[in-house]
Amino acid sequence: MNTQNQITDLLKITARLIGLLEREIEVLHAMQPAEIEALQQDKITLSAAYEAQIKSLADQPGILDTVQPALKAEFETVIGKLQSTLAANERALRATRDTSRRVLEAIAYEIDRKRRENAGYSASGYAAAESKSAFGQPVSVAIDERF
């Protein structure tokens, strides 16, 4: 395969990868995790193809010096766009992960709070040990108002 064709193929793969990453960012912002699964196989395939093409070009030092200036400029532009899209994708993935973690922590906190709230008191009037069940058992309390 000649150099022009290698660069052209790499540009096509990179454009498809950028499109897929942009779609993944949209899905992450829309919080539609089911759609992310559908993108994963394509992401793996395109990433592997991109990596193979880059490795092939890297094994040929000075290859970009042999291509037409317009194609070289397009290559540099597309690679720059890929880098910025990868950075945006990483930010979206981190934000989604952090949001999911915070939601899980809030749920765990509320479950723990409810468990402690429902623990009640022992027969001697001290706070009972935390219940072993996930939800605790409600305890009836009678208050003697005589002092």
Secondary structure, 3 states (H helix, E strand, C coil): CCHHHHHHHHHHHHHHHHHHHHHHHHHHHCCCHHHHHHHHHHHHHHHHHHHHHHHHHHCCCCHHHHCCHHHHHHHHHHHHHHHHHHHHHHHHHHHHHHHHHHHHHHHHHHHHHHHHHCCCECCCCCECCCCCCCCCCCCCCCCCCCC
